[in-house]
């Protein structure tokens, strides 16, 4: 079977409100990297490839693959080694070249022999970047993404960061399922939309989206009026107009304690996707993702203190 990846989306249609939560901090002996936040949602991180850099990359938990631009691949000495098929909301299926990087690192968090997708340019992305850091890199760690204090905290699998954080453990699915077969490197949670549909839905935790999105045809939603919504391109597709409609869907309920209300874009276009929609990670002040334990904590707080702790 051919290799197949799913890319996240960059939707430039709304600014999400931050939700009220405790501010977070972490132990000094963990791997912490300061990040830049652009707008209200997208995260820029300083990445080294084969020891060279740092280069600005978009952090995208919604992308199962890491991609870089062709000029950067040449600059760090990568040789094309194969091809892969990727799927995005805006661009459909596209075949791109791949290369293997000896090391890809963010701070002290490093992954060896990582296969990356190589694209001609990322000029259509919403911000200037040389690559997209995806879940194939991030899945090697547990991590805390703190939007309020603008850092990402890595913890090698089996580390102690999870033991310092309190909050409901929401189960994560790390493998999706597309018509071509299983899709690795996914972050999927099960949610309920009590005011919209009776069945549960699957949502992808996506740091590359700035709005909540539901795929209308997958959920058999018939009230879509087909308004035009502008969407940024990603690493393989140009900016485009997609059919969709803003809906007040009520609360999105996840687990026993998490309930949020977000303006949601219900897309009218048929999407071949492994989830029912996208949940932007920027809807939360912070989010702890445990790849090792297969759970997520929204707005976690330190077990040792429930009071605000100044950022490092």
VOBA-1610 file (N, C-alpha, C; in pm, whole numbers, padded with zeros to 5 digits, always signed):
BEGIN
Unk+00085-00119+00000Unk+00000+00000+00000Unk+00088+00124+00000Unk+00047+00227-00076Unk+00125+00350-00078Unk+00116+00421+00056Unk+00220+00494+00085Unk+00221+00573+00208Unk+00122+00688+00194Unk+00051+00720+00301Unk-00058+00817+00292Unk-00061+00900+00418Unk-00062+01032+00403Unk-00063+01122+00517Unk-00179+01220+00504Unk-00223+01272+00618Unk-00324+01377+00619Unk-00260+01505+00671Unk-00289+01615+00602Unk-00238+01745+00643Unk-00346+01824+00713Unk-00304+01906+00810Unk-00398+01994+00876Unk-00435+02111+00788Unk-00523+02198+00837Unk-00572+02311+00758Unk-00543+02441+00829Unk-00526+02547+00751Unk-00510+02680+00806Unk-00628+02762+00759Unk-00727+02781+00846Unk-00851+02849+00809Unk-00850+02991+00867Unk-00858+03090+00780Unk-00842+03230+00823Unk-00976+03300+00833Unk-01063+03248+00918Unk-01198+03301+00915Unk-01250+03353+01048Unk-01178+03336+01156Unk-01233+03380+01284Unk-01123+03388+01388Unk-01149+03463+01492Unk-01062+03466+01609Unk-01136+03401+01724Unk-01078+03295+01779Unk-01145+03224+01888Unk-01118+03291+02022Unk-01214+03293+02110Unk-01191+03347+02244Unk-01110+03249+02327Unk-01025+03303+02415Unk-00957+03216+02511Unk-01054+03186+02625Unk-01046+03064+02675Unk-01135+03024+02782Unk-01069+03048+02917Unk-01148+03072+03016Unk-01095+03096+03150Unk-01037+02968+03208Unk-00913+02977+03259Unk-00848+02858+03316Unk-00732+02902+03402Unk-00683+02807+03482Unk-00565+02834+03562Unk-00443+02848+03472Unk-00352+02942+03503Unk-00227+02952+03430Unk-00137+02835+03469Unk-00052+02797+03375Unk+00029+02677+03397Unk+00177+02711+03407Unk+00249+02626+03477Unk+00394+02629+03478Unk+00442+02487+03493Unk+00573+02464+03482Unk+00626+02328+03481Unk+00762+02322+03546Unk+00806+02200+03572Unk+00934+02179+03640Unk+01050+02218+03548Unk+01157+02272+03609Unk+01269+02322+03531Unk+01352+02212+03467Unk+01337+02089+03511Unk+01421+01981+03457Unk+01360+01918+03332Unk+01250+01972+03281Unk+01191+01921+03159Unk+01246+02001+03040Unk+01213+01957+02918Unk+01259+02023+02797Unk+01157+02129+02757Unk+01195+02254+02772Unk+01102+02365+02747Unk+01156+02452+02634Unk+01068+02491+02542Unk+01105+02575+02429Unk+01005+02690+02420Unk+01056+02810+02412Unk+00971+02925+02389Unk+00922+02924+02245Unk+00798+02965+02223Unk+00741+02966+02089Unk+00685+03105+02059Unk+00662+03131+01931Unk+00597+03255+01890Unk+00454+03223+01849Unk+00365+03308+01892Unk+00225+03291+01856Unk+00187+03398+01756Unk+00130+03358+01644Unk+00089+03453+01542Unk-00062+03456+01536Unk-00121+03575+01546Unk-00265+03585+01558Unk-00308+03524+01690Unk-00424+03459+01691Unk-00476+03396+01813Unk-00452+03246+01816Unk-00393+03190+01710Unk-00397+03044+01705Unk-00266+02979+01663Unk-00205+03024+01554Unk-00092+02950+01498Unk+00034+02970+01580Unk+00113+02863+01586Unk+00236+02862+01666Unk+00356+02844+01574Unk+00457+02930+01591Unk+00582+02920+01517Unk+00691+02870+01612Unk+00766+02768+01568Unk+00869+02709+01652Unk+01003+02709+01578Unk+01116+02720+01654Unk+01249+02721+01593Unk+01303+02579+01578Unk+01313+02532+01456Unk+01349+02392+01430Unk+01486+02385+01363Unk+01566+02288+01406Unk+01693+02255+01342Unk+01675+02128+01259Unk+01732+02129+01139Unk+01730+02011+01052Unk+01874+01976+01018Unk+01915+01853+01051Unk+02054+01809+01032Unk+02153+01905+01097Unk+02115+01960+01212Unk+02204+02047+01287Unk+02208+02190+01239Unk+02136+02223+01133Unk+02137+02359+01080Unk+02006+02429+01117Unk+02018+02560+01139Unk+01901+02636+01175Unk+01933+02739+01283Unk+01834+02788+01356Unk+01694+02742+01352Unk+01617+02801+01236Unk+01517+02725+01191Unk+01425+02768+01087Unk+01285+02778+01146Unk+01209+02874+01097Unk+01071+02889+01144Unk+00982+02781+01084Unk+00919+02701+01171Unk+00824+02599+01131Unk+00690+02628+01196Unk+00582+02596+01128Unk+00450+02595+01189Unk+00431+02467+01268Unk+00386+02478+01391Unk+00355+02360+01471Unk+00212+02317+01437Unk+00197+02194+01387Unk+00066+02152+01338Unk+00034+02011+01385Unk-00042+02001+01495Unk-00082+01869+01545Unk-00183+01803+01453Unk-00243+01879+01362Unk-00339+01822+01268Unk-00276+01760+01146Unk-00145+01777+01130Unk-00074+01718+01017Unk-00003+01592+01063Unk-00027+01481+00996Unk+00040+01357+01035Unk+00184+01352+00989Unk+00224+01444+00901Unk+00359+01442+00844Unk+00426+01577+00859Unk+00558+01575+00876Unk+00639+01696+00873Unk+00676+01726+00729Unk+00664+01852+00688Unk+00701+01892+00553Unk+00795+02011+00557Unk+00881+02021+00455Unk+00973+02133+00442Unk+00972+02180+00298Unk+01022+02303+00275Unk+01026+02350+00137Unk+01151+02297+00068Unk+01145+02298-00065Unk+01250+02236-00145Unk+01386+02304-00126Unk+01386+02437-00113Unk+01513+02508-00094Unk+01578+02471+00038Unk+01497+02453+00143Unk+01552+02413+00271Unk+01610+02271+00263Unk+01543+02183+00193Unk+01594+02047+00177Unk+01733+02049+00114Unk+01752+02134+00013Unk+01883+02145-00050Unk+01985+02208+00044Unk+01940+02306+00121Unk+02031+02379+00211Unk+02088+02289+00320Unk+02010+02193+00368Unk+02056+02105+00476Unk+02106+01971+00423Unk+02114+01957+00290Unk+02175+01840+00230Unk+02088+01715+00224Unk+01957+01733+00206Unk+01868+01617+00195Unk+01858+01571+00050Unk+01855+01440+00031Unk+01836+01381-00101Unk+01697+01319-00108Unk+01630+01340-00221Unk+01498+01282-00237Unk+01507+01129-00237Unk+01418+01066-00161Unk+01428+00921-00144Unk+01301+00846-00182Unk+01192+00919-00209Unk+01069+00849-00243Unk+00956+00947-00268Unk+00834+00894-00270Unk+00714+00975-00290Unk+00608+00931-00190Unk+00518+01022-00161Unk+00406+00989-00074Unk+00282+01063-00122Unk+00165+01014-00086Unk+00039+01080-00117Unk-00014+01147+00009Unk-00052+01273-00002Unk-00106+01345+00112Unk-00245+01396+00076Unk-00326+01419+00178Unk-00463+01466+00161Unk-00484+01589+00248Unk-00537+01694+00190Unk-00570+01814+00266Unk-00711+01858+00233Unk-00770+01938+00322Unk-00905+01987+00299Unk-00911+02069+00172Unk-00813+02159+00154Unk-00818+02250+00041Unk-00774+02185-00090Unk-00675+02096-00084Unk-00613+02051-00207Unk-00643+01909-00250Unk-00720+01834-00172Unk-00745+01695-00208Unk-00619+01612-00202Unk-00612+01508-00283Unk-00495+01420-00285Unk-00385+01478-00374Unk-00261+01476-00323Unk-00146+01524-00397Unk-00028+01433-00367Unk+00053+01406-00468Unk+00175+01327-00449Unk+00294+01421-00441Unk+00377+01403-00339Unk+00497+01485-00321Unk+00618+01396-00299Unk+00736+01456-00314Unk+00861+01385-00288Unk+00885+01376-00138Unk+00966+01280-00096Unk+01007+01267+00043Unk+01159+01257+00053Unk+01210+01290+00171Unk+01353+01278+00200Unk+01367+01237+00346Unk+01482+01183+00381Unk+01504+01141+00519Unk+01607+01233+00583Unk+01567+01297+00694Unk+01656+01385+00768Unk+01727+01306+00877Unk+01858+01327+00890Unk+01933+01258+00996Unk+01879+01297+01133Unk+01853+01427+01153Unk+01794+01472+01279Unk+01702+01590+01252Unk+01592+01594+01325Unk+01505+01711+01332Unk+01488+01740+01480Unk+01515+01864+01521Unk+01513+01894+01664Unk+01446+02028+01691Unk+01380+02031+01806Unk+01317+02152+01860Unk+01364+02164+02003Unk+01455+02259+02029Unk+01520+02261+02159Unk+01599+02132+02177Unk+01584+02069+02293Unk+01654+01943+02319Unk+01574+01821+02276Unk+01455+01843+02224Unk+01374+01732+02173Unk+01417+01704+02030Unk+01464+01583+02005Unk+01518+01549+01873Unk+01467+01413+01828Unk+01447+01400+01697Unk+01407+01274+01636Unk+01505+01243+01523Unk+01555+01122+01520Unk+01651+01080+01418Unk+01581+01008+01305Unk+01640+01019+01187Unk+01593+00946+01068Unk+01444+00967+01042Unk+01405+01094+01039Unk+01266+01129+01017Unk+01241+01152+00868Unk+01144+01081+00811Unk+01106+01102+00672Unk+01015+01224+00664Unk+01054+01321+00580Unk+00978+01445+00568Unk+00929+01460+00425Unk+00815+01525+00410Unk+00767+01560+00278Unk+00835+01686+00229Unk+00864+01691+00100Unk+00933+01805+00041Unk+00840+01870-00061Unk+00807+01997-00038Unk+00716+02070-00126Unk+00792+02184-00192Unk+00739+02232-00303Unk+00807+02337-00377Unk+00822+02463-00294Unk+00716+02503-00228Unk+00719+02623-00145Unk+00604+02618-00046Unk+00618+02693+00063Unk+00510+02709+00159Unk+00454+02851+00152Unk+00467+02914+00036Unk+00424+03053+00022Unk+00276+03071+00044Unk+00196+02966+00024Unk+00051+02979+00042Unk+00007+02961+00186Unk+00101+02924+00275Unk+00065+02912+00416Unk+00035+03051+00472Unk-00042+03059+00582Unk-00085+03190+00633Unk+00026+03276+00691Unk+00140+03217+00727Unk+00254+03292+00778Unk+00379+03240+00709Unk+00483+03320+00712Unk+00608+03281+00649Unk+00675+03172+00732Unk+00703+03058+00670Unk+00765+02946+00739Unk+00840+02861+00638Unk+00938+02786+00688Unk+01016+02698+00602Unk+00969+02553+00611Unk+00882+02525+00705Unk+00834+02388+00719Unk+00714+02381+00811Unk+00657+02262+00818Unk+00546+02231+00909Unk+00589+02114+00995Unk+00591+02133+01127Unk+00631+02027+01219Unk+00506+01951+01259Unk+00497+01824+01215Unk+00376+01747+01234Unk+00384+01643+01343Unk+00280+01561+01349Unk+00267+01462+01455Unk+00368+01348+01443Unk+00428+01327+01326Unk+00531+01223+01316Unk+00651+01258+01403Unk+00675+01387+01425Unk+00778+01431+01520Unk+00723+01436+01661Unk+00610+01501+01680Unk+00555+01526+01813Unk+00518+01397+01886Unk+00479+01293+01813Unk+00431+01170+01875Unk+00539+01096+01953Unk+00664+01139+01939Unk+00773+01076+02013Unk+00783+01128+02157Unk+00696+01221+02194Unk+00704+01283+02326Unk+00564+01302+02383Unk+00556+01314+02515Unk+00441+01378+02579Unk+00473+01528+02579Unk+00372+01611+02571Unk+00403+01754+02562Unk+00291+01839+02620Unk+00331+01955+02670Unk+00240+02057+02720Unk+00254+02179+02632Unk+00147+02218+02566Unk+00145+02338+02483Unk+00070+02447+02559Unk+00143+02552+02596Unk+00086+02659+02676Unk+00074+02785+02590Unk-00050+02817+02551Unk-00074+02935+02468Unk-00057+03064+02548Unk-00096+03060+02674Unk-00093+03183+02754Unk+00049+03232+02778Unk+00140+03139+02808Unk+00277+03177+02839Unk+00374+03150+02725Unk+00322+03095+02615Unk+00396+03081+02490Unk+00520+02992+02505Unk+00495+02871+02545Unk+00603+02772+02543Unk+00543+02635+02514Unk+00632+02547+02471Unk+00597+02406+02457Unk+00695+02327+02542Unk+00642+02232+02617Unk+00720+02154+02712Unk+00719+02008+02667Unk+00838+01956+02639Unk+00850+01817+02597Unk+00888+01728+02714Unk+00837+01607+02711Unk+00870+01508+02812Unk+00886+01374+02740Unk+01007+01314+02743Unk+01024+01185+02678Unk+00925+01084+02732Unk+00887+00989+02651Unk+00791+00888+02694Unk+00839+00820+02821Unk+00747+00804+02914Unk+00785+00747+03042Unk+00835+00850+03140Unk+00827+00979+03103Unk+00874+01087+03189Unk+00776+01117+03301Unk+00804+01225+03373Unk+00729+01254+03495Unk+00633+01371+03481Unk+00628+01436+03366Unk+00545+01556+03354Unk+00398+01526+03383Unk+00348+01415+03335Unk+00207+01380+03356Unk+00173+01369+03504Unk+00269+01327+03585Unk+00245+01309+03727Unk+00229+01441+03801Unk+00271+01552+03739Unk+00264+01682+03805Unk+00138+01760+03767Unk+00059+01706+03675Unk-00056+01780+03621Unk-00187+01713+03659Unk-00285+01795+03694Unk-00417+01745+03730Unk-00519+01790+03626Unk-00623+01712+03612Unk-00729+01740+03517Unk-00783+01610+03460Unk-00900+01617+03400Unk-00961+01495+03347Unk-00880+01440+03231Unk-00855+01308+03236Unk-00783+01241+03129Unk-00884+01200+03020Unk-00879+01270+02907Unk-00967+01241+02795Unk-00897+01142+02702Unk-00958+01027+02673Unk-00891+00928+02586Unk-00861+00985+02447Unk-00747+00946+02394Unk-00702+00986+02262Unk-00694+00864+02170Unk-00739+00881+02049Unk-00711+00784+01944Unk-00593+00835+01863Unk-00489+00754+01851Unk-00369+00797+01781Unk-00362+00745+01638Unk-00462+00667+01598Unk-00467+00612+01463Unk-00604+00640+01404Unk-00608+00702+01288Unk-00732+00723+01216Unk-00754+00612+01115Unk-00864+00622+01043Unk-00896+00518+00945Unk-00957+00581+00822Unk-00884+00574+00711Unk-00930+00627+00584Unk-00958+00511+00490Unk-01021+00541+00376Unk-01053+00435+00281Unk-00928+00363+00229Unk-00811+00430+00238Unk-00687+00367+00194Unk-00622+00287+00305Unk-00677+00293+00426Unk-00620+00216+00536Unk-00597+00301+00659Unk-00531+00245+00762Unk-00506+00319+00886Unk-00415+00440+00861Unk-00441+00547+00935Unk-00360+00668+00929Unk-00298+00689+01066Unk-00165+00680+01072Unk-00095+00699+01199Unk-00078+00848+01230Unk-00035+00875+01353Unk-00002+01010+01396Unk-00123+01104+01393Unk-00231+01059+01456Unk-00351+01140+01468Unk-00379+01169+01614Unk-00454+01274+01642Unk-00496+01310+01778Unk-00647+01327+01774Unk-00721+01221+01801Unk-00865+01220+01783Unk-00935+01200+01916Unk-01030+01287+01946Unk-01112+01274+02067Unk-01258+01255+02026Unk-01332+01189+02114Unk-01475+01170+02093Unk-01549+01279+02169Unk-01642+01346+02102Unk-01716+01456+02163Unk-01866+01439+02138Unk-01944+01519+02212Unk-02088+01521+02193Unk-02133+01662+02157Unk-02232+01670+02070Unk-02293+01797+02033Unk-02442+01787+02066Unk-02477+01800+02194Unk-02614+01768+02240Unk-02723+01847+02171Unk-02695+01970+02129Unk-02797+02054+02069Unk-02807+02038+01917Unk-02718+01954+01860Unk-02713+01943+01715Unk-02749+01803+01665Unk-02681+01702+01717Unk-02705+01565+01673Unk-02701+01473+01794Unk-02761+01357+01780Unk-02769+01263+01893Unk-02646+01175+01903Unk-02578+01150+01793Unk-02461+01063+01796Unk-02336+01140+01838Unk-02239+01067+01890Unk-02110+01128+01922Unk-02034+01155+01792Unk-01936+01243+01799Unk-01855+01279+01682Unk-01708+01264+01718Unk-01625+01248+01616Unk-01481+01244+01636Unk-01421+01374+01586Unk-01335+01434+01669Unk-01274+01562+01636Unk-01123+01550+01644Unk-01055+01610+01547Unk-00910+01611+01544Unk-00858+01733+01618Unk-00769+01714+01715Unk-00706+01826+01785Unk-00604+01889+01692Unk-00630+02010+01650Unk-00556+02070+01539Unk-00502+02207+01577Unk-00370+02216+01594Unk-00309+02346+01622Unk-00293+02428+01495Unk-00321+02369+01378Unk-00314+02441+01252Unk-00445+02500+01208Unk-00549+02488+01290Unk-00680+02546+01258Unk-00712+02654+01360Unk-00771+02763+01314Unk-00808+02868+01409Unk-00957+02875+01433Unk-01031+02778+01379Unk-01175+02770+01403Unk-01213+02623+01419Unk-01324+02601+01489Unk-01382+02468+01493Unk-01451+02441+01360Unk-01437+02318+01310Unk-01492+02282+01180Unk-01567+02150+01192Unk-01683+02142+01130Unk-01755+02015+01116Unk-01772+01987+00967Unk-01755+01862+00930Unk-01774+01822+00791Unk-01919+01779+00774Unk-01999+01870+00721Unk-02144+01851+00715Unk-02190+01722+00650Unk-02142+01689+00529Unk-02189+01566+00465Unk-02159+01439+00545Unk-02046+01437+00616Unk-02014+01319+00697Unk-02113+01302+00811Unk-02165+01414+00861Unk-02259+01410+00974Unk-02404+01419+00929Unk-02425+01421+00798Unk-02561+01427+00741Unk-02636+01551+00789Unk-02565+01663+00793Unk-02628+01789+00830Unk-02686+01853+00705Unk-02814+01878+00707Unk-02883+01921+00585Unk-02911+02071+00580Unk-02872+02144+00684Unk-02910+02286+00692Unk-02805+02379+00634Unk-02704+02325+00568Unk-02594+02407+00517Unk-02642+02491+00399Unk-02617+02620+00403Unk-02662+02709+00296Unk-02555+02732+00191Unk-02436+02683+00216Unk-02332+02690+00114Unk-02269+02827+00097Unk-02250+02902+00205Unk-02182+03030+00196Unk-02037+03009+00155Unk-01976+03114+00099Unk-01835+03104+00061Unk-01747+03150+00176Unk-01647+03072+00209Unk-01554+03104+00317Unk-01414+03092+00262Unk-01332+03194+00286Unk-01194+03193+00239Unk-01108+03110+00332Unk-01023+03026+00277Unk-00931+02945+00357Unk-00790+02960+00304Unk-00694+02974+00394Unk-00555+02973+00353Unk-00519+02838+00295Unk-00418+02838+00208Unk-00361+02712+00163Unk-00272+02654+00271Unk-00230+02529+00250Unk-00133+02468+00341Unk-00004+02445+00264Unk+00071+02342+00297Unk+00201+02324+00235Unk+00194+02275+00091Unk+00075+02237+00044Unk+00066+02186-00092Unk-00042+02253-00175Unk-00129+02334-00115Unk-00240+02390-00190Unk-00243+02541-00178Unk-00302+02605-00276Unk-00313+02751-00278Unk-00431+02797-00194Unk-00433+02926-00158Unk-00552+02979-00091Unk-00676+02951-00175Unk-00787+02922-00110Unk-00903+02877-00186Unk-01032+02922-00117Unk-01140+02911-00191Unk-01274+02936-00139Unk-01340+02801-00115Unk-01389+02779+00006Unk-01456+02654+00037Unk-01602+02685+00072Unk-01688+02589+00047Unk-01831+02607+00075Unk-01859+02571+00220Unk-01923+02661+00290Unk-01953+02634+00430Unk-02047+02737+00486Unk-02082+02719+00611Unk-02176+02809+00675Unk-02146+02815+00824Unk-02148+02936+00882Unk-02130+02950+01025Unk-02255+02902+01098Unk-02234+02820+01199Unk-02347+02765+01274Unk-02324+02785+01424Unk-02430+02817+01496Unk-02427+02816+01642Unk-02471+02677+01684Unk-02375+02593+01720Unk-02406+02451+01744Unk-02426+02420+01892Unk-02420+02523+01976Unk-02429+02497+02119Unk-02295+02451+02172Unk-02298+02374+02278Unk-02174+02332+02342Unk-02114+02209+02274Unk-01981+02207+02275Unk-01905+02087+02242Unk-01865+02025+02375Unk-01913+01906+02402Unk-01890+01840+02531Unk-01791+01727+02511Unk-01684+01730+02590Unk-01580+01628+02582Unk-01557+01573+02722Unk-01572+01442+02737Unk-01555+01382+02868Unk-01664+01428+02964Unk-01630+01433+03094Unk-01726+01467+03197Unk-01722+01613+03239Unk-01610+01681+03216Unk-01592+01814+03273Unk-01565+01923+03170Unk-01541+01889+03045Unk-01506+01989+02945Unk-01625+02019+02856Unk-01670+02144+02856Unk-01778+02188+02770Unk-01746+02329+02723Unk-01737+02350+02593Unk-01701+02479+02538Unk-01801+02518+02429Unk-01817+02647+02411Unk-01904+02699+02306Unk-01818+02777+02207Unk-01820+02735+02082Unk-01739+02797+01979Unk-01823+02821+01855Unk-01797+02934+01787Unk-01853+02950+01654Unk-01790+02844+01565Unk-01872+02776+01487Unk-01825+02659+01414Unk-01857+02673+01266Unk-01760+02641+01183Unk-01779+02638+01040Unk-01823+02499+00999Unk-01943+02487+00945Unk-01992+02359+00893Unk-01967+02359+00743Unk-01878+02274+00700Unk-01840+02270+00559Unk-01942+02189+00480Unk-01980+02241+00362Unk-02076+02173+00279Unk-02013+02082+00176Unk-01880+02092+00158Unk-01811+02010+00059Unk-01787+01870+00114Unk-01805+01770+00031Unk-01778+01632+00071Unk-01629+01615+00093Unk-01590+01567+00211Unk-01450+01550+00247Unk-01422+01403+00274Unk-01318+01350+00211Unk-01273+01215+00243Unk-01176+01226+00360Unk-01225+01203+00481Unk-01145+01233+00601Unk-01171+01125+00705Unk-01082+01117+00803Unk-01094+01012+00905Unk-01160+01062+01032Unk-01208+01188+01034Unk-01277+01244+01149Unk-01398+01323+01101Unk-01483+01362+01197Unk-01603+01440+01164Unk-01578+01590+01167Unk-01464+01632+01221Unk-01438+01774+01228Unk-01305+01804+01296Unk-01278+01934+01313Unk-01153+01981+01372Unk-01183+02063+01497Unk-01105+02042+01602Unk-01113+02121+01724Unk-00980+02192+01743Unk-00977+02325+01733Unk-00850+02397+01746Unk-00796+02390+01888Unk-00668+02357+01902Unk-00609+02352+02035Unk-00603+02491+02099Unk-00609+02596+02018Unk-00606+02733+02072Unk-00735+02771+02142Unk-00834+02682+02143Unk-00955+02708+02222Unk-00929+02698+02371Unk-00808+02653+02409Unk-00773+02632+02549Unk-00648+02714+02583Unk-00638+02754+02708Unk-00516+02822+02752Unk-00395+02731+02738Unk-00413+02604+02770Unk-00305+02507+02759Unk-00365+02369+02739Unk-00283+02280+02686Unk-00328+02144+02660Unk-00211+02049+02678Unk-00233+01943+02756Unk-00130+01841+02775Unk-00168+01719+02692Unk-00076+01676+02607Unk-00098+01563+02518Unk-00004+01450+02559Unk-00059+01340+02603Unk+00021+01223+02641Unk+00010+01119+02530Unk+00111+01115+02445Unk+00114+01011+02343Unk+00140+00874+02406Unk+00219+00873+02514Unk+00252+00746+02579Unk+00131+00688+02651Unk+00050+00774+02713Unk-00067+00727+02787Unk-00196+00731+02707Unk-00191+00789+02586Unk-00308+00801+02498Unk-00422+00877+02566Unk-00388+00994+02619Unk-00492+01080+02675Unk-00449+01226+02660Unk-00545+01316+02679Unk-00520+01458+02674Unk-00585+01522+02795Unk-00524+01629+02850Unk-00584+01709+02957Unk-00600+01850+02904Unk-00722+01901+02904Unk-00747+02039+02864Unk-00733+02130+02985Unk-00659+02239+02969Unk-00635+02336+03076Unk-00591+02268+03206Unk-00483+02191+03203Unk-00437+02124+03325Unk-00382+02225+03425Unk-00375+02183+03552Unk-00311+02266+03653Unk-00214+02179+03731Unk-00119+02246+03795Unk-00020+02174+03874Unk-00084+02112+03997Unk-00049+01989+04024Unk-00102+01920+04142Unk-00057+01990+04270Unk+00065+02041+04270Unk+00121+02101+04391Unk+00061+02237+04422Unk-00002+02302+04322Unk-00056+02435+04347Unk-00167+02464+04248Unk-00278+02519+04295Unk-00385+02558+04206Unk-00384+02707+04180Unk-00281+02775+04228Unk-00272+02919+04206Unk-00185+02948+04084Unk-00199+03070+04033Unk-00123+03107+03915Unk+00024+03114+03949Unk+00106+03057+03857Unk+00251+03058+03873Unk+00311+03135+03758Unk+00401+03232+03785Unk+00456+03310+03675Unk+00529+03221+03577Unk+00525+03253+03447Unk+00595+03171+03346Unk+00745+03186+03362Unk+00819+03087+03311Unk+00965+03094+03317Unk+01017+03204+03227
//
